[in-house]
Amino acid sequence: MPLAALALAALAVGFEQLVQWKYGAMGIIAFVALTVGFKAKSAAVGGIGAVVLVMLLAHSG
């Protein structure tokens, strides 16, 4: 179990760095809002994070 948690944490940090590199500060803020909303079970905060991420993805493509 600790190995799986460590691998998941490493994957999350890697993804966070990728988002920050590609989409800048706004991308990392949106990713954090999505994560906090998911963990706190807050649909409003998670939804805001998801919408901002989608807008950033749509803008870059």
C-alpha positions in Angstrom: 0.0 0.0 0.0 2.7 2.6 0.8 4.4 1.9 -2.6 1.1 2.6 -4.4 0.6 5.8 -2.4 4.1 6.9 -3.2 3.7 6.2 -6.9 0.4 8.0 -7.0 1.9 11.0 -5.3 4.8 11.1 -7.7 2.4 10.9 -10.6 0.3 13.8 -9.2 3.4 15.9 -8.7 4.6 15.2 -12.2 1.2 16.1 -13.7 1.1 19.3 -11.6 4.6 20.3 -13.0 3.4 19.5 -16.6 0.3 21.7 -16.1 2.4 24.5 -14.7 5.0 24.3 -17.5 2.4 24.2 -20.3 -0.3 26.5 -18.9 1.5 28.7 -16.4 0.1 30.0 -13.1 -3.5 29.9 -14.2 -3.2 26.2 -15.0 -1.8 25.4 -11.6 -4.5 27.5 -9.8 -7.2 25.6 -11.8 -5.6 22.2 -11.0 -5.4 23.1 -7.3 -9.1 24.3 -7.3 -10.1 21.0 -9.1 -8.2 18.9 -6.6 -9.4 20.8 -3.5 -13.0 20.7 -4.8 -12.7 17.0 -5.3 -11.2 16.3 -1.9 -13.6 18.6 -0.1 -16.6 17.3 -2.1 -17.4 20.8 -3.2 -19.0 20.8 -6.6 -18.6 24.6 -7.0 -14.9 24.8 -6.4 -14.2 21.6 -8.4 -16.4 22.9 -11.2 -14.6 26.2 -11.4 -11.3 24.4 -11.6 -12.6 22.1 -14.3 -14.0 24.9 -16.3 -10.8 26.9 -16.2 -8.7 23.9 -17.2 -11.1 23.2 -20.1 -10.9 26.8 -21.2 -7.1 26.7 -21.1 -7.0 23.5 -23.1 -9.4 24.8 -25.7 -7.5 28.1 -26.0 -4.1 26.3 -26.6 -5.5 23.9 -29.2 
